[in-house]
Amino acid sequence: MMNKNTSNSSNDIKYANLHETEEKRLKEIEQQFNSEFGTEYYLMVMKKA
């Protein structure tokens, strides 16, 4: 089970600065996940503090 960490403010979120190849791969994984599980989720990548 995934560890649930929450943020009190959207200002605390630091999105990862992905390179083009990383972003493309993430979209492929997202598409595969949704296809496999019949969902419509978006994956969000944040920089670890």
CHARMM internal coordinates of N, CA and C (Angstrom, degrees):
IC EDIT
DIST 1 N 1 CA 1.4516
DIST 1 CA 1 C 1.5272
ANGL 1 N 1 CA 1 C 108.52
DIST 1 C 2 N 1.2967
ANGL 1 CA 1 C 2 N 115.69
DIHE 1 N 1 CA 1 C 2 N 141.56
DIST 2 N 2 CA 1.4533
ANGL 1 C 2 N 2 CA 121.69
DIHE 1 CA 1 C 2 N 2 CA -177.69
DIST 2 CA 2 C 1.5277
ANGL 2 N 2 CA 2 C 110.69
DIHE 1 C 2 N 2 CA 2 C -74.82
DIST 2 C 3 N 1.3099
ANGL 2 CA 2 C 3 N 117.33
DIHE 2 N 2 CA 2 C 3 N 139.02
DIST 3 N 3 CA 1.4509
ANGL 2 C 3 N 3 CA 122.63
DIHE 2 CA 2 C 3 N 3 CA 176.32
DIST 3 CA 3 C 1.5183
ANGL 3 N 3 CA 3 C 108.94
DIHE 2 C 3 N 3 CA 3 C -70.34
DIST 3 C 4 N 1.3187
ANGL 3 CA 3 C 4 N 117.67
DIHE 3 N 3 CA 3 C 4 N 126.55
DIST 4 N 4 CA 1.4631
ANGL 3 C 4 N 4 CA 121.31
DIHE 3 CA 3 C 4 N 4 CA -177.44
DIST 4 CA 4 C 1.5226
ANGL 4 N 4 CA 4 C 110.12
DIHE 3 C 4 N 4 CA 4 C -95.01
DIST 4 C 5 N 1.3147
ANGL 4 CA 4 C 5 N 116.30
DIHE 4 N 4 CA 4 C 5 N 103.83
DIST 5 N 5 CA 1.4541
ANGL 4 C 5 N 5 CA 122.04
DIHE 4 CA 4 C 5 N 5 CA 173.76
DIST 5 CA 5 C 1.5086
ANGL 5 N 5 CA 5 C 107.44
DIHE 4 C 5 N 5 CA 5 C -108.35
DIST 5 C 6 N 1.3131
ANGL 5 CA 5 C 6 N 117.05
DIHE 5 N 5 CA 5 C 6 N 132.08
DIST 6 N 6 CA 1.4534
ANGL 5 C 6 N 6 CA 120.13
DIHE 5 CA 5 C 6 N 6 CA -179.21
DIST 6 CA 6 C 1.5088
ANGL 6 N 6 CA 6 C 110.27
DIHE 5 C 6 N 6 CA 6 C -117.07
DIST 6 C 7 N 1.3041
ANGL 6 CA 6 C 7 N 114.93
DIHE 6 N 6 CA 6 C 7 N 157.81
DIST 7 N 7 CA 1.4536
ANGL 6 C 7 N 7 CA 122.29
DIHE 6 CA 6 C 7 N 7 CA 178.98
DIST 7 CA 7 C 1.5209
ANGL 7 N 7 CA 7 C 107.93
DIHE 6 C 7 N 7 CA 7 C -113.44
DIST 7 C 8 N 1.3072
ANGL 7 CA 7 C 8 N 116.82
DIHE 7 N 7 CA 7 C 8 N 140.17
DIST 8 N 8 CA 1.4582
ANGL 7 C 8 N 8 CA 120.68
DIHE 7 CA 7 C 8 N 8 CA 178.53
DIST 8 CA 8 C 1.5118
ANGL 8 N 8 CA 8 C 112.20
DIHE 7 C 8 N 8 CA 8 C -78.86
DIST 8 C 9 N 1.3024
ANGL 8 CA 8 C 9 N 117.78
DIHE 8 N 8 CA 8 C 9 N -16.68
DIST 9 N 9 CA 1.4514
ANGL 8 C 9 N 9 CA 121.40
DIHE 8 CA 8 C 9 N 9 CA -176.44
DIST 9 CA 9 C 1.5161
ANGL 9 N 9 CA 9 C 110.09
DIHE 8 C 9 N 9 CA 9 C -145.27
DIST 9 C 10 N 1.3267
ANGL 9 CA 9 C 10 N 115.46
DIHE 9 N 9 CA 9 C 10 N 141.52
DIST 10 N 10 CA 1.4647
ANGL 9 C 10 N 10 CA 118.25
DIHE 9 CA 9 C 10 N 10 CA 176.49
DIST 10 CA 10 C 1.5192
ANGL 10 N 10 CA 10 C 110.74
DIHE 9 C 10 N 10 CA 10 C -66.80
DIST 10 C 11 N 1.3271
ANGL 10 CA 10 C 11 N 117.49
DIHE 10 N 10 CA 10 C 11 N -16.39
DIST 11 N 11 CA 1.4625
ANGL 10 C 11 N 11 CA 121.00
DIHE 10 CA 10 C 11 N 11 CA 177.07
DIST 11 CA 11 C 1.5243
ANGL 11 N 11 CA 11 C 111.51
DIHE 10 C 11 N 11 CA 11 C -69.26
DIST 11 C 12 N 1.3392
ANGL 11 CA 11 C 12 N 117.05
DIHE 11 N 11 CA 11 C 12 N -20.64
DIST 12 N 12 CA 1.4623
ANGL 11 C 12 N 12 CA 121.48
DIHE 11 CA 11 C 12 N 12 CA -179.67
DIST 12 CA 12 C 1.5246
ANGL 12 N 12 CA 12 C 112.14
DIHE 11 C 12 N 12 CA 12 C -76.44
DIST 12 C 13 N 1.3309
ANGL 12 CA 12 C 13 N 117.03
DIHE 12 N 12 CA 12 C 13 N -16.49
DIST 13 N 13 CA 1.4571
ANGL 12 C 13 N 13 CA 121.43
DIHE 12 CA 12 C 13 N 13 CA -175.53
DIST 13 CA 13 C 1.5220
ANGL 13 N 13 CA 13 C 110.62
DIHE 12 C 13 N 13 CA 13 C -79.23
DIST 13 C 14 N 1.3207
ANGL 13 CA 13 C 14 N 115.70
DIHE 13 N 13 CA 13 C 14 N 129.23
DIST 14 N 14 CA 1.4613
ANGL 13 C 14 N 14 CA 121.56
DIHE 13 CA 13 C 14 N 14 CA 176.05
DIST 14 CA 14 C 1.5206
ANGL 14 N 14 CA 14 C 107.33
DIHE 13 C 14 N 14 CA 14 C -120.15
DIST 14 C 15 N 1.3273
ANGL 14 CA 14 C 15 N 115.97
DIHE 14 N 14 CA 14 C 15 N 104.03
DIST 15 N 15 CA 1.4580
ANGL 14 C 15 N 15 CA 120.62
DIHE 14 CA 14 C 15 N 15 CA -178.94
DIST 15 CA 15 C 1.5234
ANGL 15 N 15 CA 15 C 110.15
DIHE 14 C 15 N 15 CA 15 C -69.41
DIST 15 C 16 N 1.3100
ANGL 15 CA 15 C 16 N 115.73
DIHE 15 N 15 CA 15 C 16 N 145.15
DIST 16 N 16 CA 1.4588
ANGL 15 C 16 N 16 CA 120.82
DIHE 15 CA 15 C 16 N 16 CA 178.83
DIST 16 CA 16 C 1.5251
ANGL 16 N 16 CA 16 C 110.00
DIHE 15 C 16 N 16 CA 16 C -70.69
DIST 16 C 17 N 1.3034
ANGL 16 CA 16 C 17 N 115.90
DIHE 16 N 16 CA 16 C 17 N 141.13
DIST 17 N 17 CA 1.4604
ANGL 16 C 17 N 17 CA 121.98
DIHE 16 CA 16 C 17 N 17 CA 176.51
DIST 17 CA 17 C 1.5264
ANGL 17 N 17 CA 17 C 107.02
DIHE 16 C 17 N 17 CA 17 C -92.64
DIST 17 C 18 N 1.3385
ANGL 17 CA 17 C 18 N 115.82
DIHE 17 N 17 CA 17 C 18 N 92.70
DIST 18 N 18 CA 1.4551
ANGL 17 C 18 N 18 CA 121.08
DIHE 17 CA 17 C 18 N 18 CA -174.63
DIST 18 CA 18 C 1.5208
ANGL 18 N 18 CA 18 C 111.57
DIHE 17 C 18 N 18 CA 18 C -85.21
DIST 18 C 19 N 1.3257
ANGL 18 CA 18 C 19 N 115.13
DIHE 18 N 18 CA 18 C 19 N 144.85
DIST 19 N 19 CA 1.4575
ANGL 18 C 19 N 19 CA 120.44
DIHE 18 CA 18 C 19 N 19 CA 171.12
DIST 19 CA 19 C 1.5237
ANGL 19 N 19 CA 19 C 107.72
DIHE 18 C 19 N 19 CA 19 C -75.30
DIST 19 C 20 N 1.3068
ANGL 19 CA 19 C 20 N 117.18
DIHE 19 N 19 CA 19 C 20 N 162.71
DIST 20 N 20 CA 1.4656
ANGL 19 C 20 N 20 CA 121.90
DIHE 19 CA 19 C 20 N 20 CA -176.81
DIST 20 CA 20 C 1.5304
ANGL 20 N 20 CA 20 C 112.00
DIHE 19 C 20 N 20 CA 20 C -55.98
DIST 20 C 21 N 1.3331
ANGL 20 CA 20 C 21 N 116.94
DIHE 20 N 20 CA 20 C 21 N -42.46
DIST 21 N 21 CA 1.4680
ANGL 20 C 21 N 21 CA 119.94
DIHE 20 CA 20 C 21 N 21 CA -179.12
DIST 21 CA 21 C 1.5300
ANGL 21 N 21 CA 21 C 111.37
DIHE 20 C 21 N 21 CA 21 C -68.11
DIST 21 C 22 N 1.3263
ANGL 21 CA 21 C 22 N 117.33
DIHE 21 N 21 CA 21 C 22 N -35.69
DIST 22 N 22 CA 1.4655
ANGL 21 C 22 N 22 CA 120.92
DIHE 21 CA 21 C 22 N 22 CA 177.78
DIST 22 CA 22 C 1.5296
ANGL 22 N 22 CA 22 C 110.54
DIHE 21 C 22 N 22 CA 22 C -67.31
DIST 22 C 23 N 1.3224
ANGL 22 CA 22 C 23 N 116.34
DIHE 22 N 22 CA 22 C 23 N -42.71
DIST 23 N 23 CA 1.4620
ANGL 22 C 23 N 23 CA 120.68
DIHE 22 CA 22 C 23 N 23 CA 179.29
DIST 23 CA 23 C 1.5316
ANGL 23 N 23 CA 23 C 110.72
DIHE 22 C 23 N 23 CA 23 C -63.72
DIST 23 C 24 N 1.3258
ANGL 23 CA 23 C 24 N 116.59
DIHE 23 N 23 CA 23 C 24 N -42.18
DIST 24 N 24 CA 1.4648
ANGL 23 C 24 N 24 CA 121.27
DIHE 23 CA 23 C 24 N 24 CA 178.62
DIST 24 CA 24 C 1.5256
ANGL 24 N 24 CA 24 C 110.28
DIHE 23 C 24 N 24 CA 24 C -61.13
DIST 24 C 25 N 1.3266
ANGL 24 CA 24 C 25 N 116.98
DIHE 24 N 24 CA 24 C 25 N -44.96
DIST 25 N 25 CA 1.4699
ANGL 24 C 25 N 25 CA 121.28
DIHE 24 CA 24 C 25 N 25 CA -179.73
DIST 25 CA 25 C 1.5228
ANGL 25 N 25 CA 25 C 110.90
DIHE 24 C 25 N 25 CA 25 C -64.52
DIST 25 C 26 N 1.3211
ANGL 25 CA 25 C 26 N 117.43
DIHE 25 N 25 CA 25 C 26 N -40.57
DIST 26 N 26 CA 1.4590
ANGL 25 C 26 N 26 CA 121.16
DIHE 25 CA 25 C 26 N 26 CA 178.62
DIST 26 CA 26 C 1.5288
ANGL 26 N 26 CA 26 C 110.65
DIHE 25 C 26 N 26 CA 26 C -61.41
DIST 26 C 27 N 1.3235
ANGL 26 CA 26 C 27 N 117.04
DIHE 26 N 26 CA 26 C 27 N -41.19
DIST 27 N 27 CA 1.4664
ANGL 26 C 27 N 27 CA 121.03
DIHE 26 CA 26 C 27 N 27 CA 178.11
DIST 27 CA 27 C 1.5253
ANGL 27 N 27 CA 27 C 111.01
DIHE 26 C 27 N 27 CA 27 C -64.78
DIST 27 C 28 N 1.3397
ANGL 27 CA 27 C 28 N 116.96
DIHE 27 N 27 CA 27 C 28 N -36.29
DIST 28 N 28 CA 1.4674
ANGL 27 C 28 N 28 CA 120.72
DIHE 27 CA 27 C 28 N 28 CA 176.61
DIST 28 CA 28 C 1.5244
ANGL 28 N 28 CA 28 C 110.61
DIHE 27 C 28 N 28 CA 28 C -64.70
DIST 28 C 29 N 1.3213
ANGL 28 CA 28 C 29 N 116.50
DIHE 28 N 28 CA 28 C 29 N -43.53
DIST 29 N 29 CA 1.4652
ANGL 28 C 29 N 29 CA 121.53
DIHE 28 CA 28 C 29 N 29 CA 179.09
DIST 29 CA 29 C 1.5243
ANGL 29 N 29 CA 29 C 109.88
DIHE 28 C 29 N 29 CA 29 C -64.14
DIST 29 C 30 N 1.3160
ANGL 29 CA 29 C 30 N 116.56
DIHE 29 N 29 CA 29 C 30 N -43.25
DIST 30 N 30 CA 1.4588
ANGL 29 C 30 N 30 CA 122.23
DIHE 29 CA 29 C 30 N 30 CA 178.65
DIST 30 CA 30 C 1.5329
ANGL 30 N 30 CA 30 C 110.73
DIHE 29 C 30 N 30 CA 30 C -59.47
DIST 30 C 31 N 1.3203
ANGL 30 CA 30 C 31 N 116.54
DIHE 30 N 30 CA 30 C 31 N -45.79
DIST 31 N 31 CA 1.4608
ANGL 30 C 31 N 31 CA 121.64
DIHE 30 CA 30 C 31 N 31 CA 179.76
DIST 31 CA 31 C 1.5295
ANGL 31 N 31 CA 31 C 110.73
DIHE 30 C 31 N 31 CA 31 C -64.36
DIST 31 C 32 N 1.3198
ANGL 31 CA 31 C 32 N 116.99
DIHE 31 N 31 CA 31 C 32 N -43.12
DIST 32 N 32 CA 1.4633
ANGL 31 C 32 N 32 CA 121.52
DIHE 31 CA 31 C 32 N 32 CA 179.21
DIST 32 CA 32 C 1.5275
ANGL 32 N 32 CA 32 C 110.28
DIHE 31 C 32 N 32 CA 32 C -63.27
DIST 32 C 33 N 1.3197
ANGL 32 CA 32 C 33 N 117.19
DIHE 32 N 32 CA 32 C 33 N -43.90
DIST 33 N 33 CA 1.4628
ANGL 32 C 33 N 33 CA 122.07
DIHE 32 CA 32 C 33 N 33 CA 179.64
DIST 33 CA 33 C 1.5228
ANGL 33 N 33 CA 33 C 110.53
DIHE 32 C 33 N 33 CA 33 C -59.82
DIST 33 C 34 N 1.3270
ANGL 33 CA 33 C 34 N 116.24
DIHE 33 N 33 CA 33 C 34 N -49.03
DIST 34 N 34 CA 1.4615
ANGL 33 C 34 N 34 CA 120.80
DIHE 33 CA 33 C 34 N 34 CA -178.84
DIST 34 CA 34 C 1.5168
ANGL 34 N 34 CA 34 C 111.87
DIHE 33 C 34 N 34 CA 34 C -64.26
DIST 34 C 35 N 1.3122
ANGL 34 CA 34 C 35 N 116.92
DIHE 34 N 34 CA 34 C 35 N -38.29
DIST 35 N 35 CA 1.4590
ANGL 34 C 35 N 35 CA 121.22
DIHE 34 CA 34 C 35 N 35 CA 178.71
DIST 35 CA 35 C 1.5274
ANGL 35 N 35 CA 35 C 110.95
DIHE 34 C 35 N 35 CA 35 C -66.35
DIST 35 C 36 N 1.3215
ANGL 35 CA 35 C 36 N 115.92
DIHE 35 N 35 CA 35 C 36 N -43.43
DIST 36 N 36 CA 1.4637
ANGL 35 C 36 N 36 CA 120.92
DIHE 35 CA 35 C 36 N 36 CA -177.66
DIST 36 CA 36 C 1.5221
ANGL 36 N 36 CA 36 C 112.41
DIHE 35 C 36 N 36 CA 36 C -67.69
DIST 36 C 37 N 1.3356
ANGL 36 CA 36 C 37 N 117.16
DIHE 36 N 36 CA 36 C 37 N -38.62
DIST 37 N 37 CA 1.4569
ANGL 36 C 37 N 37 CA 120.89
DIHE 36 CA 36 C 37 N 37 CA -174.20
DIST 37 CA 37 C 1.5295
ANGL 37 N 37 CA 37 C 113.93
DIHE 36 C 37 N 37 CA 37 C -104.76
DIST 37 C 38 N 1.3282
ANGL 37 CA 37 C 38 N 117.59
DIHE 37 N 37 CA 37 C 38 N 1.49
DIST 38 N 38 CA 1.4609
ANGL 37 C 38 N 38 CA 120.82
DIHE 37 CA 37 C 38 N 38 CA 178.49
DIST 38 CA 38 C 1.5152
ANGL 38 N 38 CA 38 C 112.82
DIHE 37 C 38 N 38 CA 38 C 64.09
DIST 38 C 39 N 1.3290
ANGL 38 CA 38 C 39 N 115.83
DIHE 38 N 38 CA 38 C 39 N 37.46
DIST 39 N 39 CA 1.4656
ANGL 38 C 39 N 39 CA 121.08
DIHE 38 CA 38 C 39 N 39 CA -177.92
DIST 39 CA 39 C 1.5214
ANGL 39 N 39 CA 39 C 110.34
DIHE 38 C 39 N 39 CA 39 C -116.50
DIST 39 C 40 N 1.3095
ANGL 39 CA 39 C 40 N 115.63
DIHE 39 N 39 CA 39 C 40 N 173.57
DIST 40 N 40 CA 1.4631
ANGL 39 C 40 N 40 CA 122.17
DIHE 39 CA 39 C 40 N 40 CA 173.69
DIST 40 CA 40 C 1.5246
ANGL 40 N 40 CA 40 C 107.72
DIHE 39 C 40 N 40 CA 40 C -132.48
DIST 40 C 41 N 1.3337
ANGL 40 CA 40 C 41 N 115.40
DIHE 40 N 40 CA 40 C 41 N 71.34
DIST 41 N 41 CA 1.4574
ANGL 40 C 41 N 41 CA 121.37
DIHE 40 CA 40 C 41 N 41 CA -179.45
DIST 41 CA 41 C 1.5200
ANGL 41 N 41 CA 41 C 110.28
DIHE 40 C 41 N 41 CA 41 C -106.13
DIST 41 C 42 N 1.3219
ANGL 41 CA 41 C 42 N 115.44
DIHE 41 N 41 CA 41 C 42 N 152.68
DIST 42 N 42 CA 1.4551
ANGL 41 C 42 N 42 CA 122.07
DIHE 41 CA 41 C 42 N 42 CA 171.66
DIST 42 CA 42 C 1.5156
ANGL 42 N 42 CA 42 C 107.67
DIHE 41 C 42 N 42 CA 42 C -108.09
DIST 42 C 43 N 1.3103
ANGL 42 CA 42 C 43 N 116.44
DIHE 42 N 42 CA 42 C 43 N 137.79
DIST 43 N 43 CA 1.4555
ANGL 42 C 43 N 43 CA 120.71
DIHE 42 CA 42 C 43 N 43 CA 175.57
DIST 43 CA 43 C 1.5212
ANGL 43 N 43 CA 43 C 108.34
DIHE 42 C 43 N 43 CA 43 C -94.72
DIST 43 C 44 N 1.3183
ANGL 43 CA 43 C 44 N 116.18
DIHE 43 N 43 CA 43 C 44 N 135.31
DIST 44 N 44 CA 1.4529
ANGL 43 C 44 N 44 CA 121.54
DIHE 43 CA 43 C 44 N 44 CA -179.48
DIST 44 CA 44 C 1.5254
ANGL 44 N 44 CA 44 C 107.70
DIHE 43 C 44 N 44 CA 44 C -118.78
DIST 44 C 45 N 1.3037
ANGL 44 CA 44 C 45 N 116.73
DIHE 44 N 44 CA 44 C 45 N 132.93
DIST 45 N 45 CA 1.4546
ANGL 44 C 45 N 45 CA 121.47
DIHE 44 CA 44 C 45 N 45 CA -179.82
DIST 45 CA 45 C 1.5200
ANGL 45 N 45 CA 45 C 108.39
DIHE 44 C 45 N 45 CA 45 C -110.98
DIST 45 C 46 N 1.3313
ANGL 45 CA 45 C 46 N 114.72
DIHE 45 N 45 CA 45 C 46 N 125.82
DIST 46 N 46 CA 1.4550
ANGL 45 C 46 N 46 CA 120.29
DIHE 45 CA 45 C 46 N 46 CA 178.93
DIST 46 CA 46 C 1.5194
ANGL 46 N 46 CA 46 C 109.24
DIHE 45 C 46 N 46 CA 46 C -119.52
DIST 46 C 47 N 1.2965
ANGL 46 CA 46 C 47 N 115.74
DIHE 46 N 46 CA 46 C 47 N 150.72
DIST 47 N 47 CA 1.4580
ANGL 46 C 47 N 47 CA 121.36
DIHE 46 CA 46 C 47 N 47 CA 177.81
DIST 47 CA 47 C 1.5236
ANGL 47 N 47 CA 47 C 109.14
DIHE 46 C 47 N 47 CA 47 C -74.80
DIST 47 C 48 N 1.3252
ANGL 47 CA 47 C 48 N 115.77
DIHE 47 N 47 CA 47 C 48 N 132.04
DIST 48 N 48 CA 1.4572
ANGL 47 C 48 N 48 CA 120.56
DIHE 47 CA 47 C 48 N 48 CA 178.93
DIST 48 CA 48 C 1.5216
ANGL 48 N 48 CA 48 C 109.24
DIHE 47 C 48 N 48 CA 48 C -71.72
DIST 48 C 49 N 1.3092
ANGL 48 CA 48 C 49 N 115.65
DIHE 48 N 48 CA 48 C 49 N 132.83
DIST 49 N 49 CA 1.4733
ANGL 48 C 49 N 49 CA 120.75
DIHE 48 CA 48 C 49 N 49 CA -178.13
DIST 49 CA 49 C 1.5028
ANGL 49 N 49 CA 49 C 111.56
DIHE 48 C 49 N 49 CA 49 C -75.81
END
COOR INIT
IC SEED 1 N 1 CA 1 C
IC BUILD
